[in-house]
Amino acid sequence: MAGIVSMAIQQLAPILVDELKQRARLVIGAEGDVKKLTNTLTAIQALLADAEQKQLTQETVKLWIHNLKDASYDMVDVLDEWRTAILRRQLQDAAEESNVDPNWFETALYQISSFQIRVCPFFNPASCCFFPVNDICLRYDIASRIKRIRERIDDISNDKETFTFEISSEVASGSNSADAPSRELTSSLMDTVMEGRDAELDQLLEAVLLGDQTTEDDDDDDNRRNLQVVSLIGMGGLGKTTLAKSVYGEVRSYFDKSIWVCVSQPFDRLRIAKEILVSLSDDGSVDPYHNDLSFGQVLERIHGRLAAGMIKLFLVLDDCWEEDPEKWQELLMGALSSARYGSRVLVTTRNQNVANALGCGVGGEPRVIRLGVLSDEACFAIFSRFAFMGWSERDVDMVKDIGVEVVRQKCCGIPLSAKALGGLLRSKKGGRMQWQNVLDSKVWELKLSKEKDLFAPLWLSYYDLTPQLRQCFSYCSVFPKNFVIEKDKLIKLWMAQGYLVVSGCSTSSSDTDELERTGEQYFESLVIRSFFQDFQTVKDQCGSRVGFKMHDLVHDFAQFASSNECYSMGTDQIDGSNLTEVKVRHLSAVYGLPFESICAMRGLRSLLFLPRWGYVFEDMDTELLSRLTSLRSLDLRDCWIEELPSGIHKLIHLRMLDLSYNDFLRELPDALSDLYNLQTLDVNFCTSLERWPNGMEKLVNLTHLSNSQVWGLIPKGIGKLQGLKTLLELRLGRDNHRENGAESSAASLKDLQQLNRLQDSLTIIGLGGSSEHVEEAEHAELDKKTKLTVLSLRFSVDKEERNDGDEQQQQQRREAEDVKVIEALRPPPNLDYLVVEFYQGSAPMSPSWMESMKFVTKIKLSDFINCVELPCLGKLPCLEALILSNFPSVKKVGSEFTGSSSKKVVLFPRLTKLGFIDFPEWEEWEEINGDGDDGEEGGGLLFMPGLRSLRLDGCTKLRKLPEVIVRRSKVEKVIMIRDCDSLEYE
């Protein structure tokens, strides 16, 4: 609650700066209302900490907070609309002046950056009377709405007198969580913690590995079962999943196949079966998201694969709730019964009835292991790991006795509570009184429902967060339980909602670098409080990212703390007709609710579609989306949409739009360029997308454009977005060149010139084949992109159609142009990984070009069909992996590759992995004269001293390897040879 009020105050505050009073009158009559609103909300803010706690036991307070939230959200929307209108007018004015000022856009960007800090200094007060009628109507409408909201908040403020709220010293920026933990600390806390479970671990290992002691030859079918169930039962927070993971890691080698499935709620037998089938299909023949297999067909395939492979299976079904044996029987006794003797199913659940149901599912009684509470000693060990990490012995001694009492009195033997309280008290270093206050807190006296008895430690940790951090945490409940949340995407969602605050400035007025750093700090603060767990690497075609989950109890608490503002349809099992009544603000939809019902929730600020295991919204009328005018985040990933709504421009508050993996989406409407607040646009793997919107230069707040595997050419306006940090691909085509004297509308290499904030990865596709590319490459200024770490240069494989000269002359011209292009593309200074493909030059990159990459660790060069020698790579100080593929013109490898004949140098000093693939004409690899291998012989020159892997594949004419390579390979077995028929090697 305090977060949304803080956000409203932050957006109101700049309007009251003295030098801007005249400009505030742009919205006629609003200045007085703005000042009153600020004063009223500031007074209310001081009472919110007490009000939020009292709402847990007093329904009238809960209703008062609910009304205040509604008014605050409306206030934020109006102010954002006001700011957007100012920004739109400024861009329109700048565009009208473009014929006079050739640098109009740069001037506009400068003015906009000033606007972001001080609202609207680019307006001339003297000209404020000369606005179009539409603007006058809009200003009047905004002023009227501000007045109505001010009156509502006045009434709410008057109502507060009926309650006995206590004034809190808490401030919006709060110092209680301001000191973000170090990256080393949070990384260490991401590891699984298990204490005091040795006996239970031994029991589980025995049950999984030894089972019921029947033999495979037992003739009694009642005694002999291929599949046996082991159930681990215990209340929430005891560490069932942690213990199961430990067992899973230890026993995998005893089974042919080990599979882990999170079952959770609601019970979805098709999803469970598909996850099992996908894990059994190592050949990638089953796509979990795009197939029309019925439940019966999936079971049939599982049965067939288990039987055909004679597979001994270990299956973990984590977090099971379904008590109906019939729902388990078809899966367990049908599909899985063909698993080989000795197969096991390990179940984690809170409920004995679930264990019995699964036992019935395989026709017998399950082996049950009950997990009890931990000893105080084991709990204190977990608590200490979180509370005292990084502390000095002196600081620990000051509070250790209180910590012992906290564990003894408040943890109740529950590991989750120990972690939560440890993370909370770590921030109160050396302060005995602060630790004592936690022990004596009134929160422990709260009487909630029985299922929420474990919330007290989480409440304490939650209330110790700043209002902004509370918003960030509770927002996470928009995702389903057991959902793998991607860290980077979550930070973008936080930023889109305005939750990230830097030095008292909101998202709309802060540099995105600072905001994203703040998001990282917020994330690490929540990690140290044990709100997140199960950290993992998420991999797909777009790369790898950090993912994590929330414990189901923590998820329940986050949803409770959000006052039902966050829901996940298809998992929370709520009646869709009630969603509007409970004022859901953030919704993720897996399946289960008609699309039209979703679009009736006009107050939604986040709408995230999460298609899973083949469920899609078949009747998605995207035109309905234009009703959701309060949206900040819209995720339509993999929804099979064919077009965006024509009214997309109505979503003026939209900051994040994810359209990725929509294969049938062919164009983005021009109206998309009217989303002036858009920060993130993701169209990755929209492989049919051919047309981008005109006017993309108006997207002045666009920071991240993810466009991998999109064939349509980006328009030129992209080069004017100097704040852009992510541009995954720049695809060049024939349309990039001037035709008939007119400049192309597609972006070219020159459009990279001003994009010096680009970071991480950039792929340029379609280089070469044009003399224009040489000049454009010089203007790209890649060497100024200091935050780019991955660069992929893919040259065009098409022949350019020219009327001048024969084919041989054209080829020679192309070879010369490619050499000039790559030399003009000076690499970024902090590059870590370089890929160059389809380069047609006869000469490789110059030594100075290569040696400018002082920090590159990986290089892949492929399809250099005309190159007669390899580039000079031996002096790269950090190079660890080098793959060279398809060099059909290279006949000899020598000093041009190593780069030196000096006897006092180390060549390829850090190289550990080297591959030569498809070198059909390569005959000779020169000896490395003077190499001493280990430095004890040969005059001091060392050649690849760290080499651990050498792959030779398709080098059919290579006769001999350098002696140093032969000597090392005999000792370390580093060479893998394939299709090298002429090679003399033993």
N, C-alpha and C positions, 0 to 999 in steps of 0.2 A: 504494500500500500504506500509506504513512504517513498518508494522509488518513483511511482507515477506522479506524486505530488512534487517531488524534487525536480522531475523532468519539466513539469509545467512552470515551476518557478524559474528554472534555468532559461527557459525560452522567453519568459516574460522580462527577465532582468535587463537584457541589453536595450530594450525599448525605453528604459527609464534613464539611460545615460543622458546627461544634460545636453551635450552637443547634438543629440539626436531628437530632441523634443519636437523641433520643427518638422522633422521627417515623420515622426509618429503620427502627426496630424494627417498624413496621407490617408489613413483610415479615419474618416471624419468622426469626431466625437469619441474616439476609442481611448485617448490618453488617460482620462480620468478613471475609466473602468480598468485599464491595465494597472494603474497604480494601486487602486483598491484591491484588485485581485491579488497582486503581489503581497500586499500587507496581510490580507486575510489568510492566504495560503501559508505564509511564513509563520503566522501565529498558530495555525492548525498543525503545522509540521512538528512543532515542539511537543505536541501531545500524542503524536501517532505511535510512538514506541509503547506507551502505556495502553493506548486504545487497541493496538494489535494483540496484546496479551489478554485484555479483558474480553475481546470478542470470542475467545475460546469458551467462555462460560456464560456470556450474556448476549442473547439474541438481539436485543435492541442496539447494542454497540455494533454487532455484526452488520445490522441493517444500515446504521449510520455510516460505517466504513464503505459499505456497498454503494451508497448514494454518492459519497465523496469520490469514490473511484470513477463512477460514471461521469460525473461532472469534470473531473480532471482529465480523463481520456478525451472528452469532447473539447476541452480547452486546448489540449496539445494538438488535436486535429485542426482546429481553427487557426492556431498560430502557425502550424506548418503550411496550411493553405495560404496564409498571408505571405509567408516567406517565399513560397513557390510562385505566387503571383508577381511579387517584386522581381524575382529572378527571371521569369518569363518576359516581363516588360523590358528588363535590361537587355536581354538577348535580342529581342525584337528591335529595340532602338539601335543596338550595335549593328545588326544586320542591315538596317536602313542606311547606316552611315558607311557601309562597306565600299560604296562607289567613290566615296571621298577619301577615306583613310585606308590605304592598302594593308595596314597592319591592324585592321579593326578587330580581328578575333583575338590577337594577343592583348590588345587593349581591354577587350571584354573580359578575358580571363583574369587580367590583373584586377579589374573592378569587382569581379565576382569573388576573388579571393579576399578582397577587402570587405565585401558584403558578408562573407561567412563569419567574419570576426565582429562586425559592427552593424549587422542587419542590413542597412540600405544607404550607405554614404554616397552612392553613385548617382542619386537623384538630385537634381537641382531644384530647390524649393520654389524658385521663381517660376518654374515651368510646370508646377504641380497642378495647375488649373486646366491644363491643356491635354487631358487624357481622353481616349475614346469613350463613348457612352458605355460600352461593356465594362471597362475598367471602373468607371464611376459606380455602376450598379454593383460590381463585385465588392468595391470598398465599402459601400453602404451595407451590403449583406453581411460582410465580415464584422463591421462595427455593431450591427444589430445582434449578431450571434454572440459576440463578446459580452455585450450588455446582458443578454439573457443568461449566459453562463455565470456572469458575476452575481446576478440576482439569486441564482440557484445556490451558489457557493455561500452567499451571505446567509441564506436560510439554513444551510447545513451548519455554518459556523455558529449561528444562534442556537441551534439544537444541541451543540456540544455542552452548553451550560447545564443541561439536564443530567450530565454524567460527571463523575468526580475524577476526571483525568488528571494525572500528575505530569508536570512539565519535565521533559527529558532534556539532558544536555547533548543528546546525540545530534550530530550535524550530517548534512547530506554527504559530505565527502569522508566522514568518519575516519578516525585514526586507528580504530581498533583492528582494522585489517589492512591498513595501508602498506605495511611493510611486506611486500611479496616475498615468498620463500625462494631460496636459490634453486636454480635448475637442477643442481646435483642432488639437493635434498628431495625435491619432488620426484626425480627419477628413481631414487632409492626406495621411496615409498610406493612406487608403482608395482613393486614386487609383491607376490602373494605372501601373507603372513600366516603361519600356522604354529601354534604353541599348545602344548599339553594334550596332544591327540595321538600319542604313540600307541596306546592300547587299542584305540578305535581303528587306527591305520592298520595295525597287525590283523585285527579281526576282519577288516574289509579285504585285505590282501588274501587272507586264507579263504574267505568266502568266494572271491572271484577266481582264484587260481585252483583251489581244490574242490569247491562245490560240495555236492552231497555224497561224494565218494562212490557213486554208481559207476560201472564200467561200460565201455562202448559195446561190449559183448553181452551185456545183461539182456536176458530174454524177456523179462517182464516189462512190457511197454509202460506200465504205470510207474515203474521205478526209473526206467531209462528215458531221459528227456534230453534232446539235443540242446535245448535252450533253458537256462535256469535264470530266475530273477533274484537279485539281491537288492533289498530296500534299505535305504539310509533315512531314518525318520528323526525329525527334531524340529523345534520351533524356529521361527525366523530369526536370523542374525547369529545363529550358533556356528556357522561355518560349514554347512553341508556341502556346498558347491566347492569350497576351497579344499576340503578333504577328498571329495570325489576327483578333483583335478590332480591331486597328488597321486592317487591310486591310478588314474588314467595314464599319467606319465610313466609310472613304474611298471605297468603290466603290458604296455603296448607290444613289446617284443614277443610276448607269449601268444599273440593272436595274429591271424592273417590280416584282419581288418579291424580298426578301431574307429568308432564314429561317436561324435558328441552332438546331441540335439537338445536345444532349449525348448521345452514344451510350453510352459507358462499358461496364461489365460488369454482368450478363451481356447478351449480344446479344438484344435484344427487338424483333423486326421490327415487331410490331403497334404497340408504343408509338411507335417512330420514325415509322411511317407516319401514325399519328394526329396526332402533333405537326406533321407537314408539312401534313396536311389542315386542322387547326385554323388554322394560320398563313395558309393560302390562303383561309380562309372568314372574311372580314372582317365578314360580315353576322351572325355569331353563330349560324349555323344548325347548327353542329356543337358538341355538348357533349362535351368529351373524357372526362369522367368517367362520363357516363350515356348510353351508347349500346351497342347490341348488334351493331355492324357487325363483320363478319368481316374478316380481312386482305385477302381478295380484293375485298370491297366497298369497303374504304378505298382500295385501289389504283385501282379503277375510278373512284372519285370524284376522286382526285388527277389521273388522266389526263384526265378530262372537263373539270375546271376549268382545267388548263393549256392544253388545246387550245382551249376555248371563248374564253378570254381572250387567246389568243396571247401567253402570258406568257413573258418573258425572265427566267429564274430564276437567283438566286445562292443556293446552299445550302451551309452550313457543317456538316460532320459532325465534331464535336469528340470527341477521345479515343476513337478506334476501335481495337478489338482483334480483331475477327472476321476470320479468314484464309480462310474458305471462300467462293470466288467465287459459288457457287450461291445462297448466302443473300443476296448483294447483287444478283444479276442480275435477279430478279423486280421488285425495287424500282426499280433504276436504268434497266434496259433496257425495263421494262414501263411503270410509272406515269409516270416522269419523262421518258421519251423524247418525249412530246408537248410538252415545253417548247420555246419558240421558239429559233431558231438564236442562238448566242452565249451560251447558258446555261452556268453553271459550277457544279461541285461542288468545294469546298475541304475537304480531309481533313487532320486532324491525327492523327498516330499515332507510336508508338515503333518500329514494325515494318515493314520493307520488304515482307514478305509481305502485310500488310494493304493497302498501297498497290497491289500487283500485283493483289490480289483485286478491289479497287474498279475498277481499270483494266479488268480482264476484264468487270466488270459493265456497262460501257458499250461493250464491244467494241473496246478499243484499249489502248495503253500510256499510263499516266498521266504527266503532267508532274511530275517529282519535284524538290523543293527540300529539301536537307539542312541542318539547323540544327546548327552546331557550337558549341563552348564559346565564351564571351566572352573578350575580352582582359582582362588584369589591370586595365587602366585603366577599361574599361567596368564591370567588377565592382566596382571601388573606388568608382565614381560611385554605383552602387546602394547599396553598403554605407554610404557617407557619408550618403546621404539618410535612412537609418534610424538610424544611429549618432549623428550629430552634429546632428540637427535640434534647434534650441533651445539649442545650446551656444554659449558665447563663443569667440572666436578663440583666446584664451589656453588654454582647456580643450582645444580641439582640438589645438593644437600640442603639448600635453603627451603625447598618446598616438598621434598620427597615424602615427608611424613603426611602432609596433606594429600598428596597423590595416592598414598596407600589407603587413606580413608575414603577418597573418592572412588577408588576401585572397589573397596570392600562394601561401601554403603550403596553405591549408585550403579555399578556395572552389572551386578547380579549374575556374574559368570558369563556374560554375553560378549563375545569378541567384537561385534559391531559397535556396541556401546563403548568398549575400551578404546577402539580406534577413534571414534567420534570425539570422546572426551580428551583423549591424548592430543588430537589435532587442535582442539579448542584451546587447551591450556598451554600449548607450545607458544602461542602468541602472547602469553602473559609471563614473560621470562623474568624470573627473580622476584616477582611480586607476591609475597605471601597473602596480602590482603585480597588481591584479585583471585587467587586460588581459593581462599576461604569463602569468598563471595559465591563462587561456583558451587561449592559444597553446600552452602546455606541457601541457595536460590529458591525462591517461591515456585519456580517452574516445577520442582519435584512434587509440589502439592497439587498440581493440576489433576483433575479426575476426568479423564477422557474415556472413551469406550475401551473395552478389554483389548481389542486388537491394536489399539493405539498406545498401549502401556509403554512400548519401547520408544515412543517418540520423544520422551523428556530429554535424553542426551542430545538428540538431534535438534530439538527446540533451542537448547542452550547454545549449541554451535551456530545455529541459524541466526539467532538474535544477536550474536556477536559480530555478524557480518555487517558491512555497510548496506544502506538501502539498495544501492546499485547491484551489489553482489547477491543480495537476496533475490532480486528480480532475475538475475542471470541463473541462479540455482533453480528457482521454481519453474523457470521457462523450460528446463530440461524435461519436465514431466509431459511436455507435448509429444514426446516420442513414446512408442510402446515399450512395455517392459521387455527386457532382454534384447532391445534393439541396440545395434552397434552404432553409436553416435560418432561422427567424424569431428575431430577437434577443430580443424580449420573452418569447416562449414558452420559449426556452432558459433564460433567467434563472429563470422559474417552475419549470422542471424541475430546475435546480440547487438551488433553494430546497427543493423537495419532497424531494430526496435528502439534505438537511442539509449541503450542501457550503459554504454561505455562512456565514462566521463574522465576527461583529462584536465586537471587544474581548474575545476569548476566550469569547464566548457562542455557542452553537449556534443553529440555526434555531428550535428549540422555545422558546428563552428570549430572543429578541431581537425588537425592534419590527420589523414588516414594512417600514416605511419605510427603516430602517437596512439591513435585509437587501437590499432591492432596490437601494439605492444601492451597497452592496457588490458586488452582481451586476453593476451597470453598470461599476464600477471593474475587476472581474475581466475583463469583456468587453474593455474598452479595453486592459488589460494584454496580453491574448492577441492583440489586433489589432496592437499595436506589435511583438510578436514574430513577426509575419507568419504566424501560424497560420490566419488567416482572409483571404479574398479575395473578389473579384467581388461587391462590395456593390451592392445594388439595392433598389428600392422594390417591395414586394409589395402588390398591390391586389386586393380582392375586395369583396363586399357589405358587409363589416364595416369597411371603411376601408383605410388604407395603413399599412404597417409596414416596418421595416428588415429586409432579408434579406441573407444572405451564403452563400458556399460555402467548402469546404476544398479545397485542392489535393489531387489524388489521392495524391501521395506523403505529404503531411501526414496525410491520412486513414489511409493504411497505417501510418504511424508511431503515430498515436493509438491505433489498434486494437492494435498491438504493445505499446504502453505500458500498455494496459488489461489486458494478460495474458489476452486473449480473453474478458474479462467483457462486452464490448459486441459485438453482432452485428446485422446487418441481413439478415433472411431474404429470399431472392430476389435478393440482390446479391452476398453473400459466397460463395454456392454451396457451403455446407458441408452435410454430411450431418446431417439433423435428428436422427437417432438418437444423435449424439455430443454434442448440445447440453447434455444433463443432465450428462454425464461431465465436460465442460470447465467446468462451473459458470458458465454464462452468467447474468449478473445483470440485464443491460439488453438488451432485444430490440426491434427494429423489424421489422415484417413487412409486406412489400409483397405478396408472394404466394409460393407454393411449398411451404408446410409445412401439413399438416393441423392444424386448429384444436385437436383433442384432444391432439396432440403438444405444441403450445405450452403448453397448460394443465397438462401433466405436469411442467413445469419449476417446481417448487415454490419455488425460491429466487429467482425473478424479482422485481426491485424496480422495473423499468420495463417496460411493455409498450405499444408504440406501433404502432398499425395505420396504415399509410400507403397507402390505396387509390390506385392510379395507373392512369390510362388504361383504366378499365373493369374492372380486376381487383377482384373482391370475394371475401370468404370466404362462399361460398354456404351452407355448413352450420355456421354459427356458433351453437353451443349456448351461450348466454351463462351458463347455470347452471354451466358448468364453470369460469367465471372465479372463483367463490367458493373454488376450491382454492388460488388464488395469494395466500395470506394475508400475504406479505411485500411486496406491491406498495406502492410510494409514488406511482407515476405510471401512469395508465391512460388511453390515448388511443384512443377508439373512433370517431373522427371519420369520418363518411360511410361507416359500415359496414352500413347498412341494417338495423340492429337494431330490433326491435319492443318489447323489454322488457329491463329489467335483471334480473340474477339475484335471486331471493328472499333469497339468502345474502349480499347485498352488504355487510351489516353486519359480516361476518367480516373484511373488508379494513380492519382497524382502523388500519393504518399509512398508509392512502391520504391523500395530500396534494393530488393533482391528478387531476381527472376531466374528460376532454373527450368530450362526447357530441354535439358540433355536427354539423349537416347530416344528422341521422338523421330523415328525413321521416316515418317510420312509428312513431316512439316517441311513445306517447300519455300515459304517466304515469311519474312517478318514485316508487318505492315508499317507504313510510314508513320502512323500514329505512335509507334513505339518511341520515336525520337522526341515525343513531347513529355516523356517521363524524366523530367529534369533532375529528380532526386535519385535516379537509379545508380546504385553503386556496384552491383554485381549482376552480370548477365552470363549465364552458362548455357551454351548450345553445343557442348561436346557430343560428338557422334550423332548429330542431326545430319545424316549423310545425304539426305535429299534437299537440304537447304540450298537454294540457288540465289535467292534475292534478299539482300539486307535493306533496312529502311533508309530512305533518303534523309538527310539532315542529322546524321549521327553526331556531327560536331556540337549539337545542342545538348548532348548527354555529358554535361560538364562535370558531373560528379562521378562518372563511371570510373571505377578503379580496377575492377577485375573483369576481363572478357576472356572466358574460356571457350575456345573454338576449335578443339582438336577434331580432325576428320570431317571438316565442313568444306564442301567443294566450292560454294559460291564465293566470289571475290569480294573482299571487304571494301567498302567505298572510301574515297580519299579523306573524308572528314575525320577518320580515326587518327590521323597524324596531328590533329589539333588538340587532342585530349591529353594534355601534358601531365595530368594526374594518373594516367593509366599505369598500373603496376603489373597486370597480368595480360599478356597477349600470347597465346600458345602458338598460333600459327599465322604467318603472313604468306598467303598463297598468291604467287605471281602468275599471270597468264598473258595471252596475246593482247587482251584488253588493257593491260597495263601500259602499253606503248601508245605513242601518239598515232592517230589514224586520221588521214585526210586533213592534217594541220590542226585538228582539235585534240585537246588534252583528254586523256582517258578519265573516266569517272571512278576507276578502281584504284585502290591504294598501291603505291609502289615503294621501292626501297627508300626513296627520299622521305616518305612519311614516317620513317623511324627516327628521323633526325632529332625531333624534339621530345621523343619518348624516353628520356634518360632515367625515368624511375622504374623502368621495366625490371622485373626480378625473376629469379628462378629459371624458367625455361622458355626458349624461343626457337621455333622451327621456321625456316624460310624455305618455301617450296617453289620450284620453277625457275631457278636461277639459270643464267646463260641463254644462249640462243638469240641475243639481241645486243647490239652495240649500246643501246640506251642503258642497259644494266651496269655498264662500266661507270658511267657518270653518276648514276643513281647510287651505286655502291659507295662511292666516295662521300656522298652526302648522308649515308645511313649512320655514320659515326658510332658504330658498334663499340668502339674502344672507350666510349663515354658511358656505356651501360655497366656501371660498376657492380650492380647487384645481380646481373645475369650470371648463372653458374652452369647452365646447360645450353649449348648451342648446337643446332642441327641445320646443316646447309645441304639442301637437296636440289641438285641441278636438274634442269629439264632434260628428258630423254627424247623429246620430239625434235624433229628437224624443222628449222624455220623455213618458211616458203619465201624464197627470194628469186627475183628475176635476173640478178646480176651474177655472172660466172657459172662455171659448171659445178657439178656436185663435189668434186675434189677441192676446188677453191672454196666452196662454202664450208666444207669440213675443216679446212685449214683456218679459215676465218673464225669458225666456232671454237676451235682449239685455242687460238690466240685470245679470243674474247674471254673464255673461261679462265685463262691464266690471269688476265687483267682484273676480272671481277673478283676472284678470290683474294688477290693481293690488295684490292681496294677495300675489301671487307675486313678491316683490322679487328682482330678478335677482342672481346671484352677482357679486361685485365685480371679478373678474379674467376676465370672460367675453371670449372672442375671437370666437365665432360664435353668432349667435342665429337660430333658425328658429321662426316662429309660423304655424300653419296652421289653417284652418277656424274662425277666430275670428268669432263672430256678434254681437259688440257693435256698437252704432251709433256709438260714440265710440272713437277709437284710444287707445293707451296714453298716459298723461299725459306732458308734457315732463320732469317730474322723474323719472319711471320710466325714460324713455329715456336721459336725461343721466346717470343713475347708472352707466351702462356706459361708463366712461371709456376702456377699453382694447379695446372691440369693434372688429374690423376687417371683419367680414362679417355682413350681415343679409339674411335672406330672409323676406318676408312674403307669404303666399299665401292666396287664398280668403277674403278679408274681405268677405263678400257684403253686409253691412249698413252697413259703414263709409262715411260720407259725406265724410270728409276723411282725409288722410294724417297719420301721426304726425309729431311734430317731431323731425327727424333732423339738421338742418343744423349743429348745434353739437358733434356727436360728433367729438372731436379725432383719432381714429385710424381712422375708418371708411374703408375702401378699396373695398369692393364692396357694392352694394345692388341687390337684385332684388325687385321688387314685381309680384305676379301675381294676376290675377282680382280686381279691385276694381270690381264692376259698379255700385256706387252713387256713386262719385266723379265729380263733374262739373267740379270746378275744383281746381287745385293752385296754392297761393300761399304767403303768409308763414307759414301754419300748418305747412307742410312745412319751410321753410327755417329758421324759428325766430327771425328777427331782421330788423328794418328798419334797423338801425344802419349808418352808412356807415364805421365803423371796425372792421370785423370780417371774418373770412374764413369763409364758409359752405361746408361740406363741404370742409375744407382738404386732406384726403388722398384724397378719392374719385377713383378711376380708372375704375371700371366701374359703370354704372347701367343698369338695365333696367326698362321699363314694359311689361308683357305682359297683354293682355286687359283693357283699360279701355274697354268699349264705350260708356259715357256721358260720357267725359271730353271736354270741349269747350275748356277754356281753361287755359293755363299762363301765369300772370301774369308780366309783365316784372319783371326784377330791377333796380329803380331804383337808379341810382348806381353800378352795377357797372362797374369799369374793366378787367376781364379780366386785364390784366397788371400792374395796380397803377399805371399811369401816367396813367390818366384816371378821371373819374367819381367822385372824392371818397374813394377808399380802400377801398370794399367790394369784396371778391373773392368770386366765386361759382364753386365747383368748379374751382379753378385747375389741378388735375392731371388732369382728366377725359380719358381716352383711348378710352373705348368707351361709346357710348350706343345702346341697343337699344329701338326702338319697334315693338311687334308687337300688332296687334289693337286699336289706338286709333282706331277708325273715325270718330269725330266730332271729333277734335282738329284745330283749324284752323291753329294757328300756334305756333312755338317762340319762346322768349325770344331776344332779339337776341344776347345773349352766347353762347348755344349755337350760333346760326347762324354768327356770326363765327368761332368756334373751329373749327367743323366744316369750314368752307371751307379752313382752313389745314391741319388735322390729319386730316381725313377720319375723324371719330370716330363717325359715325352710321350705324346699320343700320336701315332702315325697311321694314316689311312690313305689309300690310293696314291702312294708314292712309289711306283714300281721300280724306278731306277735308283732309289736311295740305298746306299751301302751302309747298313747300320745293324748292329747286333745287340 
